Amino acid sequence: MAEALYEVVWPLGKAVYEPLPLAKRADDLSGRTICELWDWLFKGDQIFSVLRKLLSERYPGVKFVDYNVFGNTHSRKERELMAALPGMLREHGCDAVISAVGS
């Protein structure tokens, strides 16, 4: 009896785009403005509270733009929010963003 022959395929598939290089990260967040984005799921309000406290202790003068300013990033208006987001981030002087999602 002949051995079975199996064809092997790569489970991840082919890449369909070229990855972009990451943006340069800020060396120091002191005096910078951090904007918060959240999908309003799983305790983001509590997590952002802790992050604000810890980052403020570590980086003097750091400022935050609350997630409520931007709205729910996972809602019926998600498409409109994402289209407007670059302008909103510029408007609020964001140097960095913390984007939190629920689990």
ChimeraX attribute file (.defattr): number of C-alpha atoms within 10 A of each C-alpha:
attribute: neighborCount
match mode: 1-to-1
recipient: residues
	/A:1	3
	/A:2	4
	/A:3	5
	/A:4	5
	/A:5	6
	/A:6	6
	/A:7	4
	/A:8	6
	/A:9	7
	/A:10	6
	/A:11	6
	/A:12	6
	/A:13	7
	/A:14	7
	/A:15	7
	/A:16	6
	/A:17	6
	/A:18	6
	/A:19	7
	/A:20	6
	/A:21	6
	/A:22	6
	/A:23	6
	/A:24	6
	/A:25	9
	/A:26	10
	/A:27	6
	/A:28	11
	/A:29	19
	/A:30	15
	/A:31	13
	/A:32	18
	/A:33	18
	/A:34	22
	/A:35	22
	/A:36	23
	/A:37	23
	/A:38	23
	/A:39	17
	/A:40	18
	/A:41	13
	/A:42	13
	/A:43	13
	/A:44	19
	/A:45	15
	/A:46	9
	/A:47	11
	/A:48	20
	/A:49	11
	/A:50	12
	/A:51	12
	/A:52	16
	/A:53	10
	/A:54	11
	/A:55	17
	/A:56	17
	/A:57	11
	/A:58	12
	/A:59	14
	/A:60	13
	/A:61	14
	/A:62	17
	/A:63	19
	/A:64	20
	/A:65	17
	/A:66	17
	/A:67	21
	/A:68	12
	/A:69	12
	/A:70	18
	/A:71	17
	/A:72	17
	/A:73	21
	/A:74	15
	/A:75	12
	/A:76	9
	/A:77	11
	/A:78	14
	/A:79	12
	/A:80	11
	/A:81	17
	/A:82	14
	/A:83	10
	/A:84	12
	/A:85	15
	/A:86	11
	/A:87	11
	/A:88	16
	/A:89	18
	/A:90	10
	/A:91	9
	/A:92	14
	/A:93	14
	/A:94	18
	/A:95	16
	/A:96	16
	/A:97	14
	/A:98	14
	/A:99	14
	/A:100	20
	/A:101	15
	/A:102	10
	/A:103	6
